[in-house]
Amino acid sequence: MPPVHPRPCTVLARLTLSVLERASADSAIWREPEVHRAVLISGLSVLVGGLAQLQADLG
């Protein structure tokens, strides 16, 4: 049986959640505007990747 590789959007979602979990321990990190931008971009990337995957599965 060939190895099963996770989809890129799944990997990005897991990485994003992992970073957010680590960042939640340090409330000072949220003072940085770059953190807000990174979370927004990561979330949007996961959303777009998930929608593309859903469209491919339905199409």
Rosetta constraint file for C-alpha pairs under 8 A:
AtomPair CA 6 CA 10 HARMONIC 6.39 0.50
AtomPair CA 6 CA 11 HARMONIC 6.60 0.50
AtomPair CA 7 CA 11 HARMONIC 6.47 0.50
AtomPair CA 8 CA 12 HARMONIC 6.17 0.50
AtomPair CA 8 CA 49 HARMONIC 7.77 0.50
AtomPair CA 9 CA 13 HARMONIC 6.04 0.50
AtomPair CA 9 CA 45 HARMONIC 7.66 0.50
AtomPair CA 9 CA 46 HARMONIC 5.47 0.50
AtomPair CA 9 CA 49 HARMONIC 5.16 0.50
AtomPair CA 9 CA 50 HARMONIC 6.22 0.50
AtomPair CA 10 CA 14 HARMONIC 6.24 0.50
AtomPair CA 10 CA 46 HARMONIC 7.72 0.50
AtomPair CA 11 CA 15 HARMONIC 6.18 0.50
AtomPair CA 12 CA 16 HARMONIC 6.01 0.50
AtomPair CA 12 CA 42 HARMONIC 7.52 0.50
AtomPair CA 12 CA 46 HARMONIC 6.49 0.50
AtomPair CA 13 CA 17 HARMONIC 6.18 0.50
AtomPair CA 13 CA 42 HARMONIC 7.87 0.50
AtomPair CA 13 CA 43 HARMONIC 7.79 0.50
AtomPair CA 13 CA 46 HARMONIC 5.85 0.50
AtomPair CA 14 CA 18 HARMONIC 6.08 0.50
AtomPair CA 15 CA 19 HARMONIC 6.18 0.50
AtomPair CA 16 CA 20 HARMONIC 6.16 0.50
AtomPair CA 16 CA 39 HARMONIC 7.56 0.50
AtomPair CA 16 CA 42 HARMONIC 6.59 0.50
AtomPair CA 16 CA 43 HARMONIC 7.71 0.50
AtomPair CA 17 CA 21 HARMONIC 6.07 0.50
AtomPair CA 18 CA 22 HARMONIC 6.34 0.50
AtomPair CA 19 CA 23 HARMONIC 6.00 0.50
AtomPair CA 20 CA 24 HARMONIC 5.98 0.50
AtomPair CA 21 CA 25 HARMONIC 7.18 0.50
AtomPair CA 22 CA 26 HARMONIC 7.65 0.50
AtomPair CA 23 CA 27 HARMONIC 7.28 0.50
AtomPair CA 23 CA 29 HARMONIC 6.66 0.50
AtomPair CA 27 CA 31 HARMONIC 7.92 0.50
AtomPair CA 28 CA 32 HARMONIC 7.92 0.50
AtomPair CA 29 CA 35 HARMONIC 7.19 0.50
AtomPair CA 30 CA 35 HARMONIC 6.45 0.50
AtomPair CA 30 CA 36 HARMONIC 7.16 0.50
AtomPair CA 32 CA 36 HARMONIC 7.15 0.50
AtomPair CA 33 CA 37 HARMONIC 6.42 0.50
AtomPair CA 34 CA 38 HARMONIC 6.04 0.50
AtomPair CA 35 CA 39 HARMONIC 6.13 0.50
AtomPair CA 36 CA 40 HARMONIC 6.16 0.50
AtomPair CA 37 CA 41 HARMONIC 6.06 0.50
AtomPair CA 38 CA 42 HARMONIC 5.94 0.50
AtomPair CA 39 CA 43 HARMONIC 5.95 0.50
AtomPair CA 40 CA 44 HARMONIC 6.12 0.50
AtomPair CA 41 CA 45 HARMONIC 6.02 0.50
AtomPair CA 42 CA 46 HARMONIC 6.17 0.50
AtomPair CA 43 CA 47 HARMONIC 6.15 0.50
AtomPair CA 44 CA 48 HARMONIC 6.08 0.50
AtomPair CA 45 CA 49 HARMONIC 5.98 0.50
AtomPair CA 46 CA 50 HARMONIC 5.93 0.50
AtomPair CA 47 CA 51 HARMONIC 6.12 0.50
AtomPair CA 48 CA 52 HARMONIC 6.14 0.50
AtomPair CA 49 CA 53 HARMONIC 6.16 0.50
AtomPair CA 50 CA 54 HARMONIC 6.11 0.50
AtomPair CA 51 CA 55 HARMONIC 6.04 0.50
AtomPair CA 52 CA 56 HARMONIC 6.10 0.50
AtomPair CA 53 CA 57 HARMONIC 6.13 0.50
AtomPair CA 54 CA 58 HARMONIC 6.12 0.50
AtomPair CA 55 CA 59 HARMONIC 5.83 0.50
